Each structure stands twice: as structure tokens, then as C-alpha cells.
Amino acid sequence: MLIEDKIIAIFCLVDDMLKSIQHTEDKRRRVHDSEIITTALVSAIYFGGHQQHAVRFMHNKGMIPDMLSESRFCRRVHAVNQLLCSMILSVGKYLNEFGCEMDYVLDSFPVAVCDNIRIRRSKMIRGKKWRGYCASMRRYFYGVKVQLLTTKTGIPVSFSFIPGKEADVKSLERMLDGLKPEDTVYADAGYTNYKAEDRLHDEKFISLKTQRKSNSKRQDTTELRKEKKTIRKRIETTISDIKKLFPRTIHAVTFNGFLLKLILFIFAIQLNSILN
């Protein structure tokens, strides 16, 4: 798909989503929220989150002739922060209720705000709660963990941000709030919580299948272990696709701006998965 054609497809999808949630805005605006969101997504997909490049691109290509200045565009993007989250969740709700989706995968990945050597000079966030450890990479980081829930085909349906030091399992039940009975969730060993697992099964009829450690009290059969490992591979690909959109350093002046760019990267992968 050509870049221009893909951008038009993204705009049409975003505009339809805004209409479906009955979004309203000032009729006097010359640049609507659908155009703002599309441009922000273009920055995430093609320009590593650098919004000024996307603003110039959309204006020079004639896609948005009345494009705002870079500073006004930035303010408008921040104003639709909650709207972006609602749109991502609305796609997840649609897949859950009408897409006959029953299998989901839950995982997390770290995103550093700065290098470890610059922690003391960080102005965006401060405190020990942001310093976490990534076991798979065997390294510490200073930033946030992105909790990501996807379908078994890798389409993001829900997400949340937690401090780097916080354990993944603490946000387990919150991440599964929107699921319906008889859904199945696959997760890694970091989400092991037998009480939560039993409660989800008995009260919400949701099956939580976490990978078991060698010393786990509840061991899996060989078939179940293989099933968990196979299904979880897709979310690892999705996380890898999100990280590919990252620039070398995610530039942001404020912490909210930093999280906003992460939201746009997640939304971009969600729309990419739908369009493909």
C-alpha cells in the first residue's frame, strides 16, 4: 500500500471511530480532531514520533492545507489524549463483543525515560519507584512498564502504564476487567497469582493460563506448556513491532507528553494490524 493511500485509510478509520463514539467538537475549527489524530499517527508510524516532521509532511502533500503551526498542533494533540485512549479501548471492546475473540495474551515491556547514568539529572520523573529490572534483558531501567493485552493474532485491545519497580501481577485483574465469561488469557510467569487465578475462574469464568516456573505448585502438562509458549509468541512480535517505531530516544518535555507518544505508538500498531 502506498504511503498516501495508507494515510487516507487511517484517516477514514479514525473518522468513522469518532463518529461511532459520537464525538463532537467546535464547528468553527478549520482542522478537525480526526485530522489531528491522523497526523499524530503519521508521526508515530513514519517519523519516530517527531510530530513537527509529520505536520510539515501533511501540509506539503496537500492532505491538510490548513495545517496548524507546530506549537498549536502540539496543544491539540495533548487535548485529545483521553480521546485516543477511548478509541483504543473501543476497538478492543468491538473485538471482544462482536469479533468472536476469546483468546488473549497479556505481557509487559519496559520503556526507559533516560539512560541509567542520567537518572540523577532526570527532570521528567523522580523517585525509586521508577527504577525497575527487566529479567529477559538482565538489566535495570528507569521508566515505565507498558502492560499490553492483545488478541491471539497480536492486535492490542488494552494497555496501562505502571512504574518500573511495580510488579506486573499487581495490575493483573485491572487489565482483565473488560473481558467476558469463557475468555482465556495467556500470560508469562510474572503474572502468577493463584488466588487471582482462582477468583477469575470462579467469579468471572475467565481462564488465566500463566507459564509455570520449575518450582511452581501447579505444574502444566507437556501439551499445555507447549500451547502457552506457542500462543505467547505473537505478543512478543507485537511488542517488537511497537519498539521498531521508537526513535533512538523518545523526545518529550513532560512525562504526560512521553506517555502520549507511547499511546500513539500502540494505537499505530493497532490500526496497522486492522488495515493489514
LUMGUTI-547630 format. One record per residue (C-alpha): x, z, y. Coordinates in Angstrom, 1 decimal. Example, Ala and Ser with C-alpha at 12.3 -4.5 7.8 and 13.67 -1.06 7.14 Angstrom:
2
<u = 12.3	w = 7.8	v = -4.5>;
<u = 13.7	w = 7.1	v = -1.1>;
This chain:
276
<u = 0.0	w = 0.0	v = 0.0>;
<u = 1.4	w = -1.0	v = 3.4>;
<u = 2.0	w = 1.9	v = 5.9>;
<u = -0.7	w = 0.7	v = 8.3>;
<u = -3.2	w = 0.3	v = 5.6>;
<u = -2.4	w = 3.8	v = 4.2>;
<u = -2.8	w = 5.4	v = 7.6>;
<u = -6.2	w = 3.7	v = 8.1>;
<u = -7.2	w = 5.0	v = 4.7>;
<u = -6.1	w = 8.5	v = 5.6>;
<u = -8.0	w = 8.3	v = 8.9>;
<u = -11.2	w = 7.2	v = 7.2>;
<u = -10.9	w = 10.0	v = 4.6>;
<u = -10.2	w = 12.6	v = 7.3>;
<u = -13.1	w = 11.4	v = 9.5>;
<u = -15.5	w = 11.5	v = 6.5>;
<u = -14.4	w = 15.0	v = 5.7>;
<u = -15.0	w = 16.2	v = 9.2>;
<u = -18.5	w = 14.7	v = 9.1>;
<u = -19.2	w = 16.3	v = 5.8>;
<u = -18.4	w = 19.8	v = 7.2>;
<u = -20.5	w = 18.9	v = 10.3>;
<u = -17.5	w = 19.3	v = 12.7>;
<u = -18.4	w = 18.9	v = 16.3>;
<u = -16.2	w = 18.5	v = 19.4>;
<u = -16.5	w = 17.7	v = 23.1>;
<u = -17.8	w = 14.1	v = 23.5>;
<u = -15.6	w = 13.7	v = 26.7>;
<u = -12.5	w = 13.7	v = 24.6>;
<u = -10.6	w = 10.4	v = 24.5>;
<u = -8.6	w = 11.4	v = 21.4>;
<u = -10.8	w = 13.0	v = 18.7>;
<u = -9.7	w = 15.6	v = 16.2>;
<u = -9.7	w = 13.0	v = 13.4>;
<u = -7.0	w = 11.1	v = 15.3>;
<u = -5.1	w = 14.2	v = 16.0>;
<u = -5.1	w = 15.3	v = 12.3>;
<u = -4.3	w = 11.8	v = 11.1>;
<u = -1.2	w = 11.6	v = 13.4>;
<u = -0.1	w = 15.1	v = 12.3>;
<u = -0.4	w = 13.9	v = 8.7>;
<u = 1.6	w = 10.8	v = 9.5>;
<u = 4.3	w = 13.1	v = 10.9>;
<u = 4.4	w = 15.1	v = 7.6>;
<u = 4.4	w = 12.0	v = 5.3>;
<u = 6.8	w = 9.7	v = 7.2>;
<u = 8.7	w = 11.7	v = 9.7>;
<u = 9.6	w = 15.0	v = 8.1>;
<u = 7.1	w = 16.9	v = 10.3>;
<u = 8.6	w = 15.7	v = 13.5>;
<u = 5.4	w = 15.2	v = 15.5>;
<u = 6.9	w = 13.5	v = 18.5>;
<u = 8.0	w = 10.6	v = 16.3>;
<u = 4.5	w = 10.3	v = 14.9>;
<u = 3.0	w = 10.4	v = 18.4>;
<u = 5.2	w = 7.5	v = 19.5>;
<u = 4.6	w = 5.5	v = 16.3>;
<u = 0.8	w = 5.7	v = 16.5>;
<u = 0.9	w = 4.8	v = 20.2>;
<u = 3.4	w = 1.9	v = 19.8>;
<u = 1.5	w = 0.5	v = 16.9>;
<u = -1.7	w = 0.5	v = 18.9>;
<u = -3.6	w = 2.7	v = 16.5>;
<u = -4.3	w = 5.3	v = 19.2>;
<u = -3.9	w = 3.6	v = 22.6>;
<u = -5.0	w = 6.7	v = 24.5>;
<u = -2.5	w = 9.0	v = 22.7>;
<u = -1.8	w = 12.3	v = 24.4>;
<u = 1.5	w = 13.5	v = 25.7>;
<u = 3.7	w = 15.3	v = 23.1>;
<u = 3.0	w = 18.7	v = 24.6>;
<u = -0.8	w = 18.2	v = 24.8>;
<u = -0.7	w = 16.8	v = 21.2>;
<u = 1.1	w = 19.9	v = 20.0>;
<u = -1.5	w = 22.2	v = 21.6>;
<u = -4.3	w = 20.2	v = 20.0>;
<u = -2.7	w = 20.4	v = 16.5>;
<u = -2.4	w = 24.2	v = 16.8>;
<u = -6.1	w = 24.3	v = 17.9>;
<u = -7.2	w = 22.6	v = 14.6>;
<u = -5.1	w = 25.0	v = 12.4>;
<u = -8.1	w = 26.7	v = 10.8>;
<u = -9.9	w = 23.4	v = 10.5>;
<u = -7.0	w = 22.0	v = 8.4>;
<u = -7.3	w = 24.9	v = 6.0>;
<u = -11.0	w = 24.4	v = 5.7>;
<u = -10.5	w = 20.8	v = 4.9>;
<u = -8.0	w = 21.5	v = 2.2>;
<u = -10.3	w = 24.1	v = 0.6>;
<u = -13.4	w = 21.8	v = 0.9>;
<u = -11.6	w = 19.2	v = -1.2>;
<u = -10.8	w = 21.9	v = -3.7>;
<u = -14.4	w = 23.1	v = -3.7>;
<u = -15.6	w = 19.5	v = -4.3>;
<u = -13.2	w = 19.0	v = -7.2>;
<u = -14.4	w = 22.3	v = -8.7>;
<u = -18.1	w = 21.8	v = -8.3>;
<u = -18.6	w = 18.0	v = -8.7>;
<u = -15.3	w = 16.7	v = -10.2>;
<u = -15.9	w = 18.4	v = -13.6>;
<u = -12.5	w = 20.1	v = -13.2>;
<u = -12.0	w = 23.1	v = -15.5>;
<u = -8.2	w = 23.4	v = -15.9>;
<u = -6.0	w = 24.7	v = -13.1>;
<u = -2.3	w = 25.6	v = -12.6>;
<u = -1.0	w = 28.4	v = -10.4>;
<u = 2.6	w = 28.7	v = -9.2>;
<u = 4.6	w = 29.6	v = -6.2>;
<u = 7.7	w = 28.4	v = -4.4>;
<u = 9.9	w = 29.8	v = -1.7>;
<u = 10.4	w = 28.3	v = 1.8>;
<u = 13.2	w = 29.7	v = 3.8>;
<u = 12.8	w = 30.2	v = 7.6>;
<u = 16.5	w = 30.2	v = 8.1>;
<u = 19.8	w = 30.4	v = 6.1>;
<u = 20.8	w = 33.9	v = 4.9>;
<u = 23.7	w = 34.0	v = 7.2>;
<u = 21.3	w = 33.7	v = 10.2>;
<u = 18.9	w = 36.4	v = 9.2>;
<u = 20.0	w = 38.9	v = 11.9>;
<u = 19.6	w = 36.2	v = 14.6>;
<u = 16.1	w = 35.1	v = 13.4>;
<u = 13.5	w = 35.4	v = 16.2>;
<u = 10.7	w = 33.9	v = 14.2>;
<u = 10.3	w = 36.7	v = 11.7>;
<u = 12.0	w = 40.1	v = 11.2>;
<u = 12.0	w = 42.7	v = 8.5>;
<u = 13.0	w = 43.3	v = 4.9>;
<u = 9.6	w = 42.1	v = 3.6>;
<u = 10.6	w = 38.5	v = 4.2>;
<u = 13.7	w = 38.7	v = 2.1>;
<u = 12.8	w = 37.6	v = -1.5>;
<u = 14.6	w = 36.5	v = -4.6>;
<u = 14.0	w = 33.2	v = -6.4>;
<u = 14.7	w = 33.7	v = -10.1>;
<u = 14.7	w = 30.0	v = -11.0>;
<u = 17.3	w = 29.2	v = -8.3>;
<u = 19.1	w = 32.6	v = -8.8>;
<u = 19.4	w = 33.1	v = -5.0>;
<u = 17.9	w = 35.1	v = -2.2>;
<u = 16.0	w = 33.6	v = 0.6>;
<u = 14.5	w = 34.7	v = 3.9>;
<u = 11.0	w = 33.4	v = 4.5>;
<u = 7.7	w = 33.0	v = 2.7>;
<u = 6.3	w = 32.2	v = -0.7>;
<u = 3.7	w = 29.5	v = -0.9>;
<u = 1.1	w = 30.3	v = -3.6>;
<u = -0.3	w = 27.0	v = -4.8>;
<u = -3.3	w = 26.3	v = -7.1>;
<u = -3.7	w = 22.7	v = -8.4>;
<u = -5.7	w = 20.8	v = -10.8>;
<u = -4.1	w = 19.9	v = -14.1>;
<u = -3.4	w = 16.5	v = -12.6>;
<u = -1.5	w = 18.1	v = -9.7>;
<u = -4.0	w = 17.9	v = -6.8>;
<u = -3.7	w = 21.0	v = -4.6>;
<u = -7.0	w = 22.8	v = -4.2>;
<u = -6.0	w = 26.1	v = -2.7>;
<u = -3.0	w = 27.9	v = -1.2>;
<u = -1.8	w = 31.0	v = 0.6>;
<u = 1.3	w = 32.4	v = 2.2>;
<u = 2.9	w = 35.7	v = 1.3>;
<u = 6.1	w = 37.4	v = 2.5>;
<u = 9.1	w = 36.5	v = 0.4>;
<u = 9.5	w = 40.0	v = -1.1>;
<u = 5.9	w = 40.4	v = -2.2>;
<u = 5.3	w = 39.9	v = -6.0>;
<u = 3.3	w = 36.8	v = -7.0>;
<u = 0.9	w = 38.9	v = -9.1>;
<u = -0.4	w = 40.8	v = -6.1>;
<u = -2.3	w = 37.7	v = -4.8>;
<u = -3.4	w = 36.6	v = -8.3>;
<u = -7.1	w = 37.4	v = -8.1>;
<u = -7.4	w = 36.3	v = -4.4>;
<u = -6.1	w = 32.8	v = -5.4>;
<u = -8.8	w = 32.5	v = -8.1>;
<u = -11.8	w = 33.6	v = -6.0>;
<u = -13.3	w = 30.1	v = -5.7>;
<u = -13.2	w = 29.3	v = -9.4>;
<u = -16.3	w = 29.1	v = -11.6>;
<u = -17.0	w = 30.6	v = -15.0>;
<u = -15.3	w = 29.0	v = -18.0>;
<u = -12.4	w = 27.7	v = -15.9>;
<u = -8.9	w = 28.0	v = -17.3>;
<u = -5.8	w = 28.9	v = -15.2>;
<u = -2.3	w = 28.4	v = -16.4>;
<u = 0.5	w = 30.4	v = -14.7>;
<u = 4.1	w = 31.4	v = -15.2>;
<u = 5.2	w = 34.9	v = -16.4>;
<u = 5.4	w = 36.1	v = -12.8>;
<u = 1.6	w = 36.4	v = -12.8>;
<u = 1.5	w = 38.7	v = -15.8>;
<u = -1.1	w = 41.4	v = -15.3>;
<u = -3.0	w = 42.4	v = -18.5>;
<u = -5.7	w = 44.4	v = -16.6>;
<u = -6.4	w = 41.5	v = -14.2>;
<u = -6.4	w = 39.1	v = -17.1>;
<u = -9.0	w = 41.2	v = -19.0>;
<u = -11.1	w = 41.7	v = -15.8>;
<u = -11.2	w = 38.0	v = -15.1>;
<u = -12.2	w = 37.2	v = -18.6>;
<u = -14.9	w = 40.0	v = -18.9>;
<u = -16.4	w = 39.8	v = -15.4>;
<u = -15.9	w = 36.2	v = -14.2>;
<u = -15.4	w = 34.5	v = -17.6>;
<u = -12.2	w = 32.9	v = -16.3>;
<u = -9.4	w = 32.4	v = -18.8>;
<u = -5.9	w = 33.2	v = -17.4>;
<u = -3.1	w = 31.8	v = -19.6>;
<u = 0.2	w = 33.1	v = -18.4>;
<u = 3.5	w = 32.3	v = -20.0>;
<u = 4.8	w = 35.2	v = -22.1>;
<u = 8.2	w = 36.8	v = -21.9>;
<u = 10.1	w = 37.6	v = -25.0>;
<u = 9.2	w = 41.3	v = -24.7>;
<u = 5.5	w = 40.7	v = -23.8>;
<u = 2.9	w = 42.9	v = -25.6>;
<u = 0.7	w = 39.8	v = -26.1>;
<u = 2.7	w = 37.0	v = -27.7>;
<u = 1.5	w = 33.4	v = -28.0>;
<u = 1.3	w = 31.2	v = -31.0>;
<u = 3.7	w = 28.2	v = -31.1>;
<u = 0.8	w = 25.8	v = -30.2>;
<u = -0.4	w = 27.9	v = -27.2>;
<u = 3.2	w = 28.3	v = -25.9>;
<u = 3.7	w = 24.5	v = -26.1>;
<u = 0.3	w = 23.9	v = -24.4>;
<u = 1.1	w = 26.2	v = -21.5>;
<u = 4.6	w = 24.6	v = -21.0>;
<u = 3.2	w = 21.1	v = -21.1>;
<u = 0.4	w = 21.7	v = -18.5>;
<u = 2.6	w = 23.6	v = -16.2>;
<u = 5.0	w = 20.7	v = -15.8>;
<u = 2.6	w = 18.9	v = -13.5>;
<u = 2.5	w = 21.6	v = -10.8>;
<u = 6.3	w = 21.6	v = -10.8>;
<u = 6.1	w = 17.9	v = -10.0>;
<u = 3.6	w = 18.6	v = -7.2>;
<u = 5.9	w = 21.3	v = -5.7>;
<u = 8.8	w = 18.8	v = -5.9>;
<u = 6.7	w = 16.2	v = -4.1>;
<u = 5.9	w = 18.7	v = -1.3>;
<u = 9.6	w = 19.6	v = -0.9>;
<u = 10.5	w = 16.0	v = -0.7>;
<u = 8.6	w = 15.7	v = 2.5>;
<u = 10.6	w = 18.6	v = 4.0>;
<u = 13.3	w = 17.8	v = 6.5>;
<u = 16.7	w = 19.4	v = 6.1>;
<u = 15.4	w = 22.2	v = 8.5>;
<u = 11.8	w = 22.7	v = 9.3>;
<u = 11.9	w = 23.0	v = 13.1>;
<u = 9.3	w = 25.3	v = 14.7>;
<u = 9.4	w = 27.5	v = 17.8>;
<u = 6.8	w = 30.1	v = 16.5>;
<u = 6.0	w = 31.4	v = 13.0>;
<u = 2.5	w = 30.0	v = 13.3>;
<u = 4.0	w = 26.6	v = 14.0>;
<u = 6.2	w = 26.9	v = 10.9>;
<u = 3.2	w = 27.7	v = 8.7>;
<u = 1.2	w = 24.9	v = 10.3>;
<u = 3.8	w = 22.4	v = 9.2>;
<u = 3.7	w = 23.8	v = 5.7>;
<u = -0.1	w = 23.3	v = 5.7>;
<u = 0.3	w = 19.7	v = 6.8>;
<u = 2.8	w = 19.0	v = 4.0>;
<u = 0.4	w = 20.5	v = 1.5>;
<u = -2.6	w = 18.5	v = 3.0>;
<u = -0.5	w = 15.3	v = 2.9>;
<u = 0.2	w = 15.7	v = -0.8>;
<u = -3.4	w = 16.4	v = -1.5>;
<u = -4.6	w = 13.2	v = 0.3>;
<u = -1.8	w = 11.2	v = -1.3>;
<u = -3.0	w = 12.3	v = -4.7>;
<u = -6.6	w = 11.4	v = -3.9>;
<u = -5.7	w = 8.0	v = -2.5>;
<u = -3.3	w = 7.1	v = -5.3>;
